[in-house]
Amino acid sequence: MTRTSTIAAAAVVAALLVGGCASDAPMTTANVSLGQQLIDLKDAHDKGALSDKEYKNARERIIDNAR
């Protein structure tokens, strides 16, 4: 994985983890496809950045938000 994809994966994970926090400020996100988000998330999991539980929860959130 390239440095750019690693950074993108970290950004996706951070956005998912922070996304549940209450805030009045609007949340902006990069225009990343659903498929790319899932690929980046899987890469982060495969590299040990996320536990199995964190990966499963984040994956479910990404898919639920796409509906």
Secondary structure, 3 states (H helix, E strand, C coil): CCHHHHHHHHHHHHHHHHCCCCCCCCCCCCCCCHHHHHHHHHHHHHCCCCCHHHHHHHHHHHHHHHC
